[in-house]
C-alpha cells in the first residue's frame, strides 16, 4: 500500500509545483520573462506557448522584449499578448515586440491577487481530487480484504495528513505572493 501513498504524494507535489509555476508568472514590480508563460499563440493551425514561437528577454527592469522567429507570426503574437488579460500593450518593431510594463496601480494589484487566489483554489481542488482517489482506493482495498479495517483507517489518516500539509503549503505560498504583489 505504500506504493499507492507514494503515488498520491507525487500527484499532490505535482499540483503544488503547477501552482508555483502559475504564481511565478504573476507580475510583481519588476519584469520577468515568466510573466508571458500563460500566453499561447495561434500558430500553424494550433495553439503554441509563446516561448515556442519567440525568444523572450528582459532588457530593462520595466521592459520585455519578444523576438518572433517567423515574420508571419508577429501579428498573431501581438494579438495573443494583448488578449492575455495581463494588461500589456506590445509595441511592434519589425520582428520584435517591445512590451513596456506599466506601474502597478492599487486596482491592478488587487486583480493580480484575485488571480493568485484562483490559481490557489484550482490547486487545492486538484489536491482534494487526489485525496478522494486515494480514499476510494483504500475503501476498495478494505472491501476486497486486501487491507484490514485498522490498516485502512491508519492509511486514511496518513492521506488526510498529507493533504492538509499540501494545502497549508499552498496557503503559505499564496500569502507570500500576495505580500509581494501588494508591496509598493
HUTAWO-V887445 format. One line per field, one symbol per residue. phi: phi as a letter, one per 40 degrees, with the letter a starting at -180 (. if undefined). burial: I if it has 24 or more other C-alpha atoms within 12 Angstrom, else O. A space follows every 50 residues. Layout:
phi: ???
burial: ???
This chain:
phi: .ccccccccccccccccccdcccccccbbbcaccdcdccbbcbfgacbcd ccbabbbbcbdbabbbbccbdccdcccdccccccgcgbbcbcbgcbbcbc ccdccdccccccccccccdcccccccccccdddcccccccccccgcbccc cccccccccccccccccccccccccccccccccc
burial: OOOOIOOIIOIIIOIIIOIIOIIIIIIIIIIIIIIIIIIIIIIOOOOOOI IIIIIIIIOOOIIIIIIIOOOOIIIIIIIIIOOOOIIIIIIIOOIIIIII IOOIOOOIIOOIIOIIIOIIOOIIOIIIOIIOIIIOIIOOOOOOOOOOOO OIOOIIOIIIOIIOOIIOIIIOIIOOIIOOIIOO
